[in-house]
Amino acid sequence: MNLLSSACLAVLLTLAPTAFAATPKKAAKPEAAKPEPTRPVRVVLQTEKGEIELELDEAHAPKTVRNFLFYVDGGFFDGGVFHRTVKPDNQPNNKVKIEVIQGGINPARESEQRPPIPLERTNVTGLKHQDGTVSMARDTPDTAVSDFFICLGDQPELDYGGKRNPDGQGFGAFGRVVKGLDVVRAIQQSPANGQQLTPPVKLLRVTRKP
């Protein structure tokens, strides 16, 4: 085996620290900023019987919330009414009983409504029809437009798979009452002819809460 000369060895020892130095580490990339969580939208309903405040769940029911806010921001509910009350004693033809009040936009603006929205089913959104839940009124699936209702007490038969509607698809829950459930109860107990409130309870103004 050939041996290195002392001169060659000296040169290699001189170069070694540079030639065999560790590769510098690349600077770590800064972590991407996490998006701020969506702040729940709140809407205040000023009625003849007092104020009701809703918290809308856009994270779980985005299409339904955006549709509802279209009517809120456009002033459609100003001059609208709660026109229906459903109580245990006024639904004799329904085997499955529920308790809700139903409201809608100003009747004079019905011709300006948008097309119906897709039904966001509760088995997809994870939302349930519980005491104070706000949801969309509909006939067949994908026919909800602007009428909405508020639950009094838990109403599981309005969820997906429930039997209130024969199609079993349930209704589109999209928020809840956070203040004014006593006002909701007062509206439910107002004078009515069957399920029709007589007179209807007026919605004076409906706006987003700042």
C-alpha positions as semicolon CSV with decimal commas, in nm:
position;residue;x (nm);y (nm);z (nm)
1;M;0,000;0,000;0,000
2;N;0,138;0,341;-0,091
3;L;0,171;0,582;0,200
4;L;0,111;0,955;0,168
5;S;0,412;1,174;0,192
6;S;0,432;1,400;0,493
7;A;0,389;1,703;0,263
8;C;0,066;1,569;0,114
9;L;-0,065;1,480;0,457
10;A;0,001;1,831;0,581
11;V;-0,197;1,977;0,288
12;L;-0,496;1,749;0,356
13;L;-0,497;1,837;0,723
14;T;-0,497;2,204;0,630
15;L;-0,797;2,161;0,395
16;A;-0,997;1,925;0,615
17;P;-1,189;2,177;0,826
18;T;-1,322;2,347;0,512
19;A;-1,363;2,043;0,289
20;F;-1,550;1,841;0,545
21;A;-1,742;2,113;0,726
22;A;-2,108;2,034;0,799
23;T;-2,357;2,168;0,544
24;P;-2,538;2,465;0,698
25;K;-2,904;2,395;0,779
26;K;-3,165;2,575;0,571
27;A;-3,369;2,826;0,762
28;A;-3,707;2,682;0,859
29;K;-3,998;2,824;0,665
30;P;-4,230;3,033;0,878
31;E;-4,556;2,857;0,953
32;A;-4,851;2,983;0,753
33;A;-5,084;3,194;0,963
34;K;-5,391;3,002;1,068
35;P;-5,717;3,156;0,944
36;E;-5,919;3,335;1,207
37;P;-6,225;3,136;1,312
38;T;-6,547;3,259;1,156
39;R;-6,734;3,482;1,395
40;P;-7,097;3,371;1,430
41;V;-7,341;3,613;1,269
42;R;-7,612;3,747;1,494
43;V;-7,942;3,890;1,376
44;V;-8,190;4,090;1,585
45;L;-8,563;4,059;1,518
46;Q;-8,759;4,351;1,658
47;T;-9,120;4,237;1,692
48;E;-9,436;4,385;1,836
49;K;-9,388;4,164;2,141
50;G;-9,018;4,228;2,199
51;E;-8,673;4,143;2,066
52;I;-8,545;3,805;1,954
53;E;-8,174;3,757;1,885
54;L;-8,053;3,476;1,659
55;E;-7,705;3,329;1,617
56;L;-7,660;3,183;1,268
57;D;-7,430;2,885;1,205
58;E;-7,266;2,963;0,872
59;A;-6,988;2,709;0,935
60;H;-7,233;2,418;0,925
61;A;-7,520;2,551;0,710
62;P;-7,353;2,802;0,475
63;K;-7,608;2,804;0,190
64;T;-7,903;2,845;0,424
65;V;-7,737;3,122;0,626
66;R;-7,633;3,315;0,315
67;N;-7,986;3,289;0,181
68;F;-8,136;3,415;0,507
69;L;-7,889;3,705;0,525
70;F;-7,981;3,806;0,168
71;Y;-8,332;3,878;0,295
72;V;-8,207;4,038;0,616
73;D;-7,960;4,272;0,443
74;G;-8,214;4,358;0,175
75;G;-8,470;4,469;0,435
76;F;-8,720;4,205;0,322
77;F;-8,819;4,115;0,678
78;D;-8,896;4,477;0,775
79;G;-9,275;4,480;0,774
80;G;-9,287;4,100;0,769
81;V;-9,490;3,892;1,012
82;F;-9,501;3,585;1,230
83;H;-9,816;3,436;1,081
84;R;-9,833;3,081;1,216
85;T;-9,832;2,914;1,556
86;V;-9,822;2,536;1,599
87;K;-9,921;2,401;1,940
88;P;-10,021;2,056;2,067
89;D;-10,392;2,147;2,052
90;N;-10,414;2,293;1,699
91;Q;-10,278;2,014;1,477
92;P;-10,549;1,747;1,499
93;N;-10,464;1,592;1,163
94;N;-10,098;1,534;1,244
95;K;-9,998;1,215;1,424
96;V;-9,655;1,366;1,493
97;K;-9,696;1,685;1,698
98;I;-9,451;1,975;1,694
99;E;-9,430;2,321;1,851
100;V;-9,303;2,611;1,639
101;I;-9,382;2,963;1,526
102;Q;-9,337;3,056;1,160
103;G;-9,255;3,392;1,004
104;G;-9,177;3,546;0,670
105;I;-9,089;3,855;0,471
106;N;-9,300;4,159;0,400
107;P;-9,582;4,024;0,176
108;A;-9,545;4,325;-0,054
109;R;-9,198;4,201;-0,156
110;E;-9,282;3,840;-0,235
111;S;-9,228;3,898;-0,610
112;E;-8,862;3,987;-0,537
113;Q;-8,775;3,655;-0,375
114;R;-8,488;3,445;-0,503
115;P;-8,530;3,085;-0,625
116;P;-8,555;2,808;-0,364
117;I;-8,237;2,681;-0,199
118;P;-8,102;2,326;-0,161
119;L;-8,198;2,151;0,161
120;E;-7,900;2,128;0,396
121;R;-8,002;1,812;0,581
122;T;-7,930;1,774;0,950
123;N;-7,746;1,445;0,898
124;V;-7,492;1,646;0,698
125;T;-7,479;1,971;0,899
126;G;-7,488;1,803;1,239
127;L;-7,741;2,062;1,360
128;K;-8,049;1,949;1,549
129;H;-8,396;2,091;1,600
130;Q;-8,378;2,173;1,968
131;D;-8,540;2,434;2,190
132;G;-8,483;2,769;2,017
133;T;-8,348;2,629;1,687
134;V;-8,425;2,842;1,380
135;S;-8,489;2,651;1,059
136;M;-8,633;2,693;0,710
137;A;-8,995;2,617;0,626
138;R;-9,048;2,406;0,316
139;D;-9,287;2,179;0,129
140;T;-9,090;1,919;-0,067
141;P;-8,708;1,907;-0,042
142;D;-8,522;2,200;-0,202
143;T;-8,824;2,434;-0,192
144;A;-8,733;2,665;0,100
145;V;-8,732;3,031;0,001
146;S;-8,765;3,287;0,283
147;D;-9,013;3,160;0,543
148;F;-8,850;3,034;0,863
149;F;-8,962;2,885;1,193
150;I;-8,840;2,872;1,552
151;C;-8,873;2,559;1,767
152;L;-9,022;2,555;2,115
153;G;-8,881;2,255;2,295
154;D;-8,675;1,982;2,128
155;Q;-8,826;1,866;1,797
156;P;-8,633;1,557;1,679
157;E;-8,909;1,469;1,430
158;L;-8,795;1,771;1,226
159;D;-8,443;1,628;1,187
160;Y;-8,336;1,403;0,900
161;G;-8,522;1,074;0,938
162;G;-8,799;1,238;1,140
163;K;-9,162;1,160;1,065
164;R;-9,321;1,505;1,069
165;N;-9,270;1,529;0,692
166;P;-9,352;1,204;0,508
167;D;-9,037;1,229;0,293
168;G;-8,817;1,188;0,603
169;Q;-8,564;1,443;0,480
170;G;-8,614;1,681;0,771
171;F;-8,575;2,058;0,765
172;G;-8,281;2,294;0,724
173;A;-8,172;2,409;1,071
174;F;-7,928;2,700;1,053
175;G;-7,911;2,876;1,389
176;R;-8,060;2,928;1,733
177;V;-8,220;3,185;1,958
178;V;-7,968;3,328;2,204
179;K;-8,196;3,596;2,354
180;G;-8,571;3,641;2,364
181;L;-8,703;3,287;2,389
182;D;-8,970;3,430;2,619
183;V;-9,082;3,647;2,325
184;V;-9,101;3,338;2,104
185;R;-9,325;3,171;2,363
186;A;-9,544;3,482;2,386
187;I;-9,592;3,480;2,009
188;Q;-9,684;3,110;2,017
189;Q;-9,954;3,181;2,276
190;S;-10,102;3,478;2,085
191;P;-10,462;3,458;1,959
192;A;-10,501;3,233;1,658
193;N;-10,762;3,084;1,427
194;G;-10,639;2,730;1,404
195;Q;-10,270;2,776;1,327
196;Q;-10,308;3,124;1,178
197;L;-10,215;3,404;1,416
198;T;-10,497;3,659;1,428
199;P;-10,371;3,919;1,390
200;P;-10,020;3,826;1,277
201;V;-9,735;3,950;1,497
202;K;-9,542;4,215;1,305
203;L;-9,169;4,215;1,245
204;L;-9,083;4,584;1,282
205;R;-8,718;4,558;1,183
206;V;-8,466;4,279;1,126
207;T;-8,094;4,359;1,111
208;R;-7,750;4,210;1,167
209;K;-7,607;4,282;1,510
210;P;-7,283;4,486;1,481
